[in-house]
C-alpha cells in the first residue's frame, strides 16, 4: 500500500482567512519547512507533495529549496462551500469537530479537487492530507493511522481513517476512490461526519475508520497550528515544553495550558447592545422587568472593544446579552463601528448576532451582509406556532407570530442569494426545557434539513436567580473550574464588564468600560482573584459561581 502526504500551501492567506504564517520562523525554522520535516519522519509515508497557487510557485520553490517534496502549482478556485466552512468553524477552532453543520478541522485544509489533481499524476493508494501550518504534526500518530488502515482493511473495506486528536497533530487518510467521490460531488468532508436526518447512520467515531488515541489526547482541546494568533502562541509554548514525550503527555499538556493560560484579551466578548426586547415576558430566559434597564450602549464603547480585540486575529464578538440587539436604534452603525474600529491590527475574526428576529428589517439584513456577520443566531425555542406563542409571550400568545419570524428568516436567505453572499449563516436555536422537550426532535430535523445548521442550548436557572425550566441537571461531577473566566466575558449595555452571561442583573461587575480599557479590566487584580479561586476549587467568594450549574460549558 503506497501512501503519499499532500498539503496545500498558500503563503498569503490561511483557509480561515487569517494571515498566512507559513514563511514565519518558529525556533529558527519556517513553519512550512517545520511541518514538512515532521511529516518526513513518518516511516510509512512514501512521498510528500505540496500544492500551491500558480502565482506563488516561485516563492514556494525558494522557500522549499532542498526540501524532500514535489511542488505542484495549481489554479486554486474557491469551492462553493469554502466560505461556509470558514464561518462555521470560527467558534470551534480548538476541537477537531464541533463546527456548525457538522464541520470539522479537516474541512479547513482538505480540498478534494486539489488532492484529485495530485493523484492524477502520482501513483498512490492513499493520500494523507496534512494541514500545512501543523508545525507540531505527530509522525508516530500518522504511522499508526496507516497501520490501522492496513489492519482494518483486511477485515472490511474502509476508505477513510482519522483520529480525534486536537487540530494540528494528525491528518486525514483517504483512499483515492474517496478523494475522487468527494471531488465529483464537490462536498466538504464534514458532510461525511455530520448528522443527516434523512440518512440515519452511526457516528464515524464508532466506525472502523476511527483510529484510537489515548484518552488524555482525545479529551484535550487546543489548536497546535500556526494559522491564528493563539495557535502560534500555543505552538511556541509547546515547542519549548520539556515534559511532552508521547501522545498522552501531549493531551495532559494541552489540558493544563487550557486551565492555566490567560491571554492579554478574551478570545470572545459578548456585548449587550440594549435590554429592550420584542418578547419581554419570554418564559425561558431573563427579559423585561427582571432585567435592569440598561443602554442603549454607546457606539464608542463597541468601537473601542473592536480596536482592542484587533490585537489578535482570532477574536470573536457576539451581539446578544439580555435584550434584542436589533432594537438598538443604531444597529447598522454599531456593525460598521466594529468593522471600521480596527485602526491597526486584524479585523474581528468572527461576529455573531443573537436575536428573536421579530423586528428584523431589510436594513438590518443589509447591514449584516455588508459588515460580514458570520452567524445570525435566531432564538425560536419551539417548532409549532402555538408553543412558540406560549413560550415567547405567555400573557398574550397570539401576539408572538412564528410565521412572521419564519418569513424574516426566509428574507435573509433571499437577500444573501441576491447579493451573492454565503453569510450570515442562519442558525435557529432551541432551549431544551420541560415545556418544549417534546418538540426537540422535530425542531432539529426540520431546521437541519432546511438550513443545515441548528443550535440546542440548555435551560439555565442563572445561579438560582431565575425559574429552573431544565429537563435535568446536565452539570457533571465533580465541580471543576469554569473555563469561561479565562477566555470569555460579557459587556452590558451600560458599559459594565461582568464575569459571564449568567449575570443578567450585573451583580458581578468587574469594571466599567467608561473608565477603563477592556485589557485593564481583563487583567485586573479582581478578575485574577476569581480565576485563582476557581483554580483552587474555591467558589465561595462569588455567590453566583457557588450556585452556578453552567460552569462546564466550553
TORMILUM-129493 format. One line per 5 residues: number of its first residue (from 1); their letters; for each residue x, y, z negated of C-alpha. Coordinates in Angstrom, 2 decimals, always signed. Layout:
<sites>
NUM> A> X Y Z; ...
</sites>
This chain:
<sites>
1> XXXXX> +0.00 +0.00 +0.00; +1.53 +3.28 +1.12; +0.70 +6.39 -0.89; +1.60 +9.92 +0.10; +1.21 +13.04 -2.02
6> XXXXX> -0.34 +16.14 -0.45; -0.55 +19.62 -1.90; -2.00 +22.76 -0.36; +0.21 +25.79 -0.97; -0.94 +29.37 -0.50
11> XXXXX> +1.72 +31.87 -1.51; -0.72 +34.79 -1.70; -3.86 +33.53 -3.42; -4.91 +30.58 -5.57; -8.09 +28.56 -4.95
16> XXXXX> -9.60 +30.52 -7.86; -8.92 +33.84 -6.16; -6.16 +34.90 -8.56; -2.67 +35.96 -7.53; -0.55 +33.02 -6.43
21> XXXXX> +2.46 +32.38 -8.64; +3.99 +29.58 -6.58; +7.07 +31.71 -5.92; +7.37 +32.88 -9.54; +10.03 +31.20 -11.62
26> XXXXX> +9.35 +29.05 -14.65; +12.54 +28.41 -16.57; +14.56 +29.45 -13.53; +12.68 +27.27 -11.00; +9.87 +28.46 -8.69
31> XXXXX> +6.51 +26.96 -9.66; +6.01 +25.17 -6.33; +9.50 +23.65 -6.44; +8.92 +22.52 -10.01; +5.65 +20.82 -9.01
36> XXXXX> +7.35 +19.06 -6.11; +10.19 +17.92 -8.39; +7.64 +16.42 -10.80; +5.76 +14.60 -8.03; +9.02 +13.28 -6.59
41> XXXXX> +9.65 +11.41 -9.86; +6.58 +9.23 -9.30; +8.06 +5.88 -8.24; +5.04 +4.81 -6.21; +4.65 +7.96 -4.14
46> XXXXX> +6.31 +7.42 -0.78; +6.33 +10.89 +0.74; +5.38 +14.45 -0.22; +3.55 +16.68 +2.25; +2.85 +20.38 +1.77
51> XXXXX> +0.16 +22.17 +3.77; +0.49 +25.93 +4.10; -1.27 +28.66 +6.10; +0.30 +29.17 +9.53; +1.16 +32.78 +8.75
56> XXXXX> +3.12 +31.68 +5.65; +5.16 +28.99 +7.38; +8.45 +30.91 +7.36; +8.09 +31.93 +3.71; +7.22 +28.39 +2.63
61> XXXXX> +10.07 +26.92 +4.65; +12.53 +29.28 +2.95; +11.14 +28.55 -0.50; +11.23 +24.77 +0.07; +14.55 +24.52 +1.87
66> XXXXX> +16.21 +21.16 +0.99; +13.09 +20.02 -0.92; +12.09 +16.37 -0.23; +8.90 +17.33 +1.60; +7.33 +17.62 +5.03
71> XXXXX> +5.78 +21.01 +5.68; +2.53 +21.26 +7.67; +1.50 +24.75 +8.83; -2.27 +24.77 +9.36; -5.07 +27.09 +10.30
76> XXXXX> -6.86 +27.18 +6.98; -10.53 +28.08 +7.25; -12.54 +28.52 +4.09; -15.20 +25.84 +3.76; -18.84 +26.87 +3.19
81> XXXXX> -18.67 +25.68 -0.42; -15.33 +27.25 -1.38; -16.72 +30.45 -2.90; -19.45 +28.47 -4.68; -16.84 +26.24 -6.32
86> XXXXX> -14.78 +29.28 -7.27; -17.64 +30.89 -9.20; -18.95 +27.60 -10.59; -15.59 +26.74 -12.19; -14.79 +30.03 -13.89
91> XXXXX> -16.31 +29.16 -17.26; -14.75 +25.67 -17.45; -11.11 +26.12 -16.44; -9.72 +24.18 -19.40; -11.55 +20.96 -18.60
96> XXXXX> -11.34 +18.55 -15.68; -15.13 +18.72 -15.35; -17.96 +20.80 -16.76; -18.38 +23.33 -13.96; -21.81 +24.36 -12.75
101> XXXXX> -23.38 +21.96 -10.28; -21.06 +19.16 -11.39; -17.91 +20.87 -10.09; -14.55 +19.58 -11.32; -10.96 +20.77 -11.38
106> XXXXX> -10.41 +18.56 -8.33; -12.76 +20.77 -6.32; -10.39 +23.67 -6.86; -7.46 +22.21 -4.94; -8.88 +19.37 -2.84
111> XXXXX> -9.81 +20.22 +0.77; -10.66 +17.01 +2.63; -10.42 +18.61 +6.07; -6.78 +19.56 +5.46; -5.96 +16.14 +4.00
116> XXXXX> -7.51 +14.53 +7.08; -5.26 +16.62 +9.33; -2.19 +15.32 +7.50; -3.42 +11.73 +7.68; -3.84 +12.08 +11.44
121> XXXXX> -0.06 +12.45 +11.75; +1.08 +10.22 +8.88; +0.50 +6.53 +8.39; -0.71 +6.00 +4.82; -3.38 +4.06 +2.98
126> XXXXX> -3.93 +6.52 +0.16; -3.46 +10.22 -0.42; -2.62 +11.61 -3.87; -3.92 +15.17 -3.81; -1.96 +17.36 -6.26
131> XXXXX> -2.54 +20.99 -7.31; +0.42 +22.99 -6.07; +0.66 +25.02 -9.32; +0.84 +21.91 -11.53; +4.35 +22.51 -12.84
136> XXXXX> +3.78 +20.00 -15.66; +2.44 +17.22 -13.41; +2.91 +13.79 -15.02; +4.64 +11.33 -12.62; +4.15 +8.44 -15.06
141> XXXXX> +0.42 +9.03 -15.02; +0.49 +9.19 -11.22; +2.19 +5.78 -11.05; -0.35 +4.35 -13.47; -3.20 +5.62 -11.28
146> XXXXX> -1.72 +3.90 -8.26; -1.14 +0.69 -10.24; -4.73 +0.90 -11.46; -5.94 +1.26 -7.88; -3.90 -1.78 -6.87
151> XXXXX> -5.21 -3.86 -9.74; -8.87 -2.96 -9.38; -8.80 -3.29 -5.59; -8.05 -6.99 -5.98; -11.50 -7.48 -7.55
156> XXXXX> -13.68 -4.82 -5.94; -13.39 -2.10 -3.35; -12.88 +1.44 -4.63; -11.84 +4.45 -2.61; -11.09 +6.94 -5.39
161> XXXXX> -9.04 +6.88 -8.58; -8.94 +9.72 -11.10; -8.26 +10.43 -14.78; -9.99 +12.54 -17.41; -6.80 +14.46 -18.12
166> XXXXX> -6.90 +18.27 -18.53; -6.15 +20.27 -15.34; -2.57 +20.23 -14.16; -1.47 +16.82 -15.42; -2.80 +14.50 -12.74
171> XXXXX> -4.06 +14.46 -9.19; -6.83 +12.68 -7.30; -6.08 +9.44 -5.45; -8.22 +8.92 -2.33; -8.31 +6.20 +0.29
176> XXXXX> -8.02 +7.59 +3.79; -11.59 +6.43 +4.54; -12.87 +8.52 +1.63; -10.95 +11.53 +2.94; -12.50 +11.08 +6.40
181> XXXXX> -16.01 +10.78 +4.96; -15.65 +13.89 +2.80; -14.19 +15.83 +5.74; -17.01 +14.83 +8.08; -19.70 +15.73 +5.57
186> XXXXX> -17.86 +18.91 +4.51; -18.75 +18.45 +0.85; -16.71 +19.11 -2.30; -15.53 +16.12 -4.31; -17.68 +17.32 -7.22
191> XXXXX> -20.71 +16.08 -5.30; -19.41 +12.56 -5.92; -19.07 +13.20 -9.65; -22.23 +15.24 -10.13; -25.69 +14.08 -11.12
196> XXXXX> -28.08 +13.62 -8.20; -31.75 +13.37 -9.25; -32.71 +11.58 -6.02; -29.83 +9.09 -6.18; -29.54 +7.78 -9.76
201> XXXXX> -26.15 +6.25 -10.47; -23.66 +5.65 -13.22; -21.31 +8.41 -14.24; -17.97 +7.97 -12.44; -16.15 +7.74 -15.78
206> XXXXX> -17.85 +4.35 -16.34; -16.89 +3.02 -12.90; -13.66 +1.21 -11.92; -12.16 +4.31 -10.31; -11.59 +5.97 -13.68
211> XXXXX> -8.06 +5.26 -14.90; -7.92 +5.13 -18.70; -5.70 +7.53 -20.62; -5.03 +7.87 -24.37; -7.96 +9.25 -26.34
216> XXXXX> -5.86 +12.19 -27.57; -5.41 +13.37 -23.98; -8.94 +12.55 -22.90; -10.46 +14.79 -25.57; -7.93 +17.60 -25.25
221> XXXXX> -8.68 +20.80 -23.38; -6.26 +23.25 -21.84; -5.04 +24.37 -18.45; -1.45 +23.49 -17.55; -1.44 +25.14 -14.13
226> XXXXX> +0.35 +28.32 -13.14; -2.68 +29.92 -11.49; -4.07 +32.13 -14.27; -2.57 +34.36 -16.95; -3.45 +31.98 -19.74
231> XXXXX> -2.44 +28.94 -17.68; +1.05 +30.37 -17.24; +1.25 +31.19 -20.95; +0.34 +27.59 -21.83; +2.84 +26.19 -19.34
236> XXXXX> +5.67 +28.31 -20.73; +4.87 +27.15 -24.27; +4.55 +23.55 -23.10; +7.92 +23.54 -21.33; +9.55 +24.94 -24.48
241> XXXXX> +7.93 +22.36 -26.79; +10.21 +19.70 -28.27; +7.51 +17.40 -29.66; +5.96 +16.25 -26.37; +7.18 +12.84 -25.20
246> XXXXX> +4.16 +10.87 -23.97; +0.52 +11.34 -22.96; -0.84 +11.08 -26.50; +1.56 +13.74 -27.75; +0.59 +16.00 -24.83
251> XXXXX> -3.02 +15.70 -25.98; -2.10 +16.49 -29.58; -0.04 +19.48 -28.43; -2.97 +20.86 -26.41; -5.40 +20.43 -29.30
256> XXXXX> -3.00 +22.12 -31.70; -2.46 +25.02 -29.32; -6.21 +25.47 -28.89; -6.70 +25.56 -32.66; -3.85 +27.99 -33.39
261> XXXXX> -3.33 +30.32 -30.42; -4.94 +33.75 -30.27; -4.19 +35.78 -27.17; -3.92 +39.57 -27.19; -7.54 +39.78 -26.00
266> XXXXX> -10.52 +37.42 -25.98; -11.00 +35.33 -22.87; -14.75 +36.02 -22.88; -16.70 +39.05 -24.05; -20.49 +39.10 -24.22
271> XXXXX> -21.89 +42.63 -24.01; -25.36 +43.60 -25.14; -26.50 +46.47 -22.91; -29.76 +47.10 -24.75; -32.10 +45.46 -27.25
276> XXXXX> -35.15 +46.24 -25.14; -36.77 +43.11 -23.79; -39.62 +42.15 -21.48; -40.69 +39.49 -23.98; -40.14 +40.99 -27.46
281> XXXXX> -42.11 +38.17 -29.08; -40.35 +35.27 -27.36; -40.57 +32.23 -29.61; -37.17 +30.56 -29.18; -34.73 +33.45 -29.66
286> XXXXX> -34.45 +36.68 -31.66; -36.07 +39.55 -29.79; -38.20 +42.58 -30.50; -38.85 +43.60 -34.11; -36.45 +41.08 -35.69
291> XXXXX> -33.54 +42.73 -33.85; -32.47 +46.23 -34.97; -32.91 +48.74 -32.16; -29.55 +49.40 -30.51; -28.34 +51.12 -27.38
296> XXXXX> -28.52 +51.53 -24.54; -24.78 +51.04 -24.52; -22.64 +53.83 -23.10; -21.11 +53.11 -19.69; -17.78 +54.41 -21.02
301> XXXXX> -17.61 +51.59 -23.57; -18.18 +48.96 -20.88; -15.63 +50.59 -18.58; -13.03 +50.64 -21.36; -13.63 +46.94 -22.09
306> XXXXX> -13.12 +46.13 -18.41; -9.91 +48.15 -18.35; -8.53 +46.29 -21.35; -9.53 +42.85 -20.10; -7.82 +43.53 -16.77
311> XXXXX> -4.53 +42.75 -18.53; -5.45 +39.09 -17.89; -6.56 +37.72 -14.54; -8.93 +35.13 -16.04; -11.11 +37.33 -18.27
316> XXXXX> -14.86 +36.69 -18.43; -17.74 +39.05 -19.15; -21.35 +38.15 -19.93; -24.03 +40.84 -19.91; -26.59 +39.48 -22.35
321> XXXXX> -26.93 +39.88 -26.10; -30.33 +40.25 -27.77; -32.13 +42.15 -25.06; -32.55 +42.10 -21.30; -29.58 +43.77 -19.56
326> XXXXX> -31.76 +44.62 -16.56; -33.68 +47.03 -18.80; -30.62 +49.23 -19.28; -31.55 +52.45 -17.45; -28.24 +52.44 -15.57
331> XXXXX> -27.70 +48.72 -14.93; -26.26 +49.18 -11.39; -23.88 +51.85 -12.70; -22.78 +49.51 -15.51; -21.82 +46.84 -12.97
336> XXXXX> -19.98 +49.45 -10.90; -18.16 +50.58 -14.05; -16.99 +47.02 -14.64; -15.68 +46.69 -11.10; -14.07 +50.13 -10.96
341> XXXXX> -12.85 +50.14 -14.55; -9.57 +48.46 -13.70; -7.23 +51.35 -13.06; -4.44 +48.81 -13.43; -4.21 +45.07 -13.81
346> XXXXX> -6.57 +42.47 -12.37; -10.29 +42.63 -11.58; -12.58 +40.93 -14.06; -12.35 +37.26 -13.16; -15.93 +36.24 -13.91
351> XXXXX> -19.14 +38.18 -14.51; -22.44 +36.66 -15.64; -25.81 +38.30 -16.24; -28.30 +36.65 -18.62; -31.89 +37.77 -18.24
356> XXXXX> -35.57 +36.76 -18.23; -35.74 +38.27 -14.71; -39.23 +39.62 -15.34; -38.24 +43.15 -14.28; -35.71 +42.33 -11.55
361> XXXXX> -35.87 +44.72 -8.60; -34.14 +44.82 -5.23; -31.85 +47.50 -6.67; -30.78 +45.07 -9.42; -30.16 +42.29 -6.91
366> XXXXX> -28.19 +44.52 -4.54; -26.06 +45.75 -7.44; -25.22 +42.18 -8.45; -24.25 +41.25 -4.89; -22.31 +44.49 -4.34
371> XXXXX> -20.32 +44.00 -7.55; -19.75 +40.27 -7.10; -21.62 +38.93 -10.11; -20.79 +35.23 -10.27; -23.66 +33.87 -12.36
376> XXXXX> -27.25 +35.03 -12.70; -28.43 +33.07 -15.74; -32.24 +33.19 -15.90; -33.82 +32.10 -19.19; -37.05 +30.24 -18.45
381> XXXXX> -37.44 +27.67 -21.25; -40.36 +25.95 -19.52; -41.36 +24.30 -16.26; -45.13 +24.79 -16.40; -46.75 +28.25 -16.32
386> XXXXX> -48.89 +27.55 -19.38; -45.98 +26.58 -21.61; -43.93 +29.47 -20.24; -46.62 +31.90 -21.38; -46.86 +30.29 -24.82
391> XXXXX> -43.08 +30.49 -25.38; -42.41 +33.92 -23.89; -45.48 +35.76 -25.14; -47.20 +33.74 -27.88; -49.68 +36.51 -28.72
396> XXXXX> -50.67 +37.07 -25.09; -49.63 +34.07 -22.95; -51.30 +35.32 -19.80; -49.03 +38.39 -19.75; -45.97 +36.23 -19.07
401> XXXXX> -46.04 +35.10 -15.46; -43.70 +32.28 -14.48; -44.85 +32.65 -10.88; -43.67 +36.27 -10.88; -40.24 +35.25 -12.16
406> XXXXX> -40.01 +32.45 -9.60; -40.70 +34.97 -6.84; -37.91 +37.16 -8.22; -35.56 +34.16 -8.15; -36.53 +33.42 -4.55
411> XXXXX> -35.83 +37.05 -3.71; -32.27 +36.68 -4.99; -31.73 +33.69 -2.70; -33.23 +35.57 +0.25; -31.08 +38.64 -0.38
416> XXXXX> -27.92 +36.54 -0.62; -28.74 +34.84 +2.68; -29.49 +38.16 +4.36; -26.21 +39.64 +3.20; -24.10 +36.52 +3.72
421> XXXXX> -23.16 +36.24 +0.05; -22.71 +32.93 -1.78; -23.05 +34.62 -5.17; -24.54 +35.19 -7.63; -25.25 +31.56 -8.41
426> XXXXX> -28.76 +31.40 -9.86; -28.77 +29.24 -12.98; -32.14 +28.51 -14.61; -31.83 +27.81 -18.34; -33.99 +25.89 -20.77
431> XXXXX> -33.50 +25.99 -24.52; -34.16 +22.47 -25.77; -36.70 +22.81 -28.58; -39.54 +20.91 -30.22; -42.04 +22.97 -28.23
436> XXXXX> -40.68 +22.15 -24.75; -38.72 +18.89 -25.04; -41.45 +17.11 -23.06; -40.58 +19.26 -20.02; -36.83 +18.84 -20.24
441> XXXXX> -36.51 +16.13 -17.56; -38.81 +17.73 -15.01; -37.16 +21.11 -15.58; -33.68 +19.72 -14.98; -34.56 +17.58 -11.97
446> XXXXX> -36.78 +20.23 -10.43; -34.32 +23.11 -10.60; -31.27 +20.97 -9.89; -32.95 +19.71 -6.74; -33.83 +23.26 -5.68
451> XXXXX> -30.71 +25.21 -6.68; -28.07 +22.63 -7.62; -27.47 +24.32 -10.98; -29.21 +24.11 -14.36; -28.22 +25.03 -17.91
456> XXXXX> -29.53 +23.33 -21.04; -28.86 +25.04 -24.36; -29.83 +24.04 -27.86; -32.22 +25.96 -30.09; -30.46 +27.76 -32.93
461> XXXXX> -31.59 +28.96 -36.34; -28.89 +31.66 -36.16; -27.35 +30.80 -39.52; -30.81 +30.41 -41.05; -31.85 +33.93 -40.07
466> XXXXX> -34.41 +32.63 -37.57; -37.01 +29.87 -37.38; -35.50 +26.47 -36.57; -37.04 +25.09 -33.37; -34.35 +22.48 -32.71
471> XXXXX> -35.30 +18.88 -31.99; -32.44 +17.72 -34.21; -29.18 +18.99 -35.63; -26.50 +18.38 -33.00; -23.53 +19.53 -35.10
476> XXXXX> -21.03 +16.70 -35.54; -19.50 +15.67 -38.84; -17.20 +16.72 -40.41; -17.28 +20.51 -40.08; -14.25 +21.98 -38.33
481> XXXXX> -13.10 +25.45 -37.35; -15.11 +27.36 -34.75; -13.09 +27.85 -31.58; -15.03 +30.96 -30.60; -13.34 +33.15 -33.20
486> XXXXX> -10.16 +32.60 -31.19; -11.41 +33.16 -27.66; -14.77 +34.99 -27.60; -16.53 +37.97 -29.16; -19.79 +39.89 -28.81
491> XXXXX> -20.17 +43.64 -28.34; -23.54 +45.01 -29.46; -25.27 +47.87 -27.70; -24.21 +50.34 -30.42; -20.53 +49.53 -29.78
496> XXXXX> -20.04 +47.21 -32.77; -17.96 +44.07 -32.27; -19.33 +41.03 -34.11; -17.87 +37.58 -34.60; -20.34 +35.69 -32.46
501> XXXXX> -23.70 +35.52 -30.74; -25.43 +34.20 -33.86; -25.28 +37.64 -35.46; -28.31 +39.32 -33.90; -28.62 +41.76 -36.84
506> XXXXX> -25.00 +42.90 -36.61; -24.13 +41.82 -40.16; -20.58 +40.66 -39.38; -19.31 +43.72 -37.53; -15.51 +43.69 -37.49
511> XXXXX> -15.15 +47.14 -35.96; -16.63 +49.64 -33.55; -15.50 +50.42 -30.02; -16.47 +54.03 -30.59; -13.43 +54.33 -32.87
516> XXXXX> -11.05 +51.54 -31.78; -9.95 +49.61 -28.72; -11.04 +46.02 -28.20; -7.43 +44.86 -28.66; -7.16 +46.66 -32.01
521> XXXXX> -10.32 +45.02 -33.30; -9.49 +41.59 -31.86; -6.06 +41.51 -33.54; -7.17 +43.31 -36.71; -6.48 +42.06 -40.21
526> XXXXX> -10.19 +41.46 -40.83; -10.57 +39.31 -37.72; -7.43 +37.35 -38.55; -8.67 +36.68 -42.07; -11.73 +34.96 -40.59
531> XXXXX> -9.55 +32.82 -38.31; -7.22 +31.91 -41.17; -10.17 +30.94 -43.34; -11.52 +28.70 -40.57; -8.14 +27.04 -40.16
536> XXXXX> -8.27 +26.17 -43.87; -11.85 +24.86 -43.52; -12.95 +27.66 -45.82; -16.21 +29.25 -44.66; -17.33 +30.74 -47.96
541> XXXXX> -16.21 +34.32 -47.27; -18.76 +34.77 -44.48; -22.33 +33.74 -45.21; -23.12 +33.25 -41.54; -20.14 +30.96 -40.98
546> XXXXX> -21.07 +28.94 -44.06; -24.61 +28.28 -42.82; -23.99 +28.12 -39.06; -24.80 +24.95 -37.09; -23.35 +26.15 -33.76
551> XXXX> -19.64 +26.09 -34.67; -18.97 +23.07 -32.41; -19.76 +24.86 -29.17; -16.83 +25.42 -26.77
</sites>
